[in-house]
Amino acid sequence: MPVPANVGVVQPIAPPPNVVSYVTMQAIQPVIVNGEVMIGATLPAAAPVYPIPSSPYVFAYVNGQRVLVEPTARKIVYVVR
């Protein structure tokens, strides 16, 4: 049976400006992980994530990029540019 095309695919999100602003203003230590920081990538369990007030997402600072993460699957849903 073929796997539907959308299985395992992460839909990127468009976070509100206040979420992006909050994430960029937090003073947290970056971590280095193997692999590319991109939408759909899974963060390793050792990479710390931080809550975002009034948001279903958490964020992390990995490989010099701040990212929004879906907390259950730990998949990146947005890369702050």
C-alpha positions in Angstrom: 0.0 0.0 0.0 1.5 3.4 -1.0 2.2 6.0 1.7 0.2 9.2 1.2 2.4 12.0 0.0 1.7 14.2 3.1 2.9 11.6 5.7 5.9 13.0 7.5 5.7 16.3 5.8 5.6 19.3 8.1 3.5 22.3 7.0 5.5 25.5 7.6 3.7 28.1 9.7 3.5 31.9 9.5 3.9 32.9 13.2 2.5 36.3 14.3 5.0 39.1 14.6 4.8 39.1 18.4 6.0 35.5 18.4 8.9 36.2 16.1 9.8 39.3 18.2 9.7 37.3 21.4 11.9 34.6 20.1 14.5 37.0 18.7 14.7 38.9 22.0 15.4 36.0 24.3 18.9 35.6 25.6 19.6 31.9 25.4 22.7 29.8 24.7 22.9 28.4 21.2 23.5 24.7 20.7 25.2 22.9 17.8 23.5 19.9 16.3 24.4 17.6 13.4 22.3 18.2 10.2 20.8 21.2 8.5 18.5 23.6 10.3 15.4 23.5 8.0 11.6 23.1 8.2 10.7 19.5 8.8 14.0 18.6 10.5 13.7 16.9 13.9 15.6 18.4 16.9 17.5 15.8 18.9 16.2 15.2 22.4 19.4 16.8 23.9 18.6 20.2 22.2 16.8 22.4 24.7 13.6 24.0 23.7 11.9 27.0 25.4 8.2 27.9 25.8 6.6 30.8 23.9 3.8 32.6 25.8 0.4 32.1 24.2 1.7 29.8 21.5 1.4 26.1 20.9 5.0 26.1 19.7 8.3 26.1 21.6 11.6 27.6 20.2 15.2 26.6 20.1 18.5 28.3 19.1 20.4 25.8 17.0 23.4 26.2 14.7 23.0 30.0 14.9 19.4 29.9 13.8 16.3 30.5 16.0 13.6 28.1 15.1 10.0 27.4 16.1 9.4 23.8 17.0 6.3 21.6 17.2 6.8 20.3 20.8 5.4 16.7 20.5 7.3 15.6 17.4 10.2 18.2 17.9 10.0 19.1 14.3 11.0 22.6 13.0 8.0 24.5 11.6 9.6 27.9 11.1 13.1 29.3 10.8 13.5 32.9 12.0 15.3 34.9 9.4 
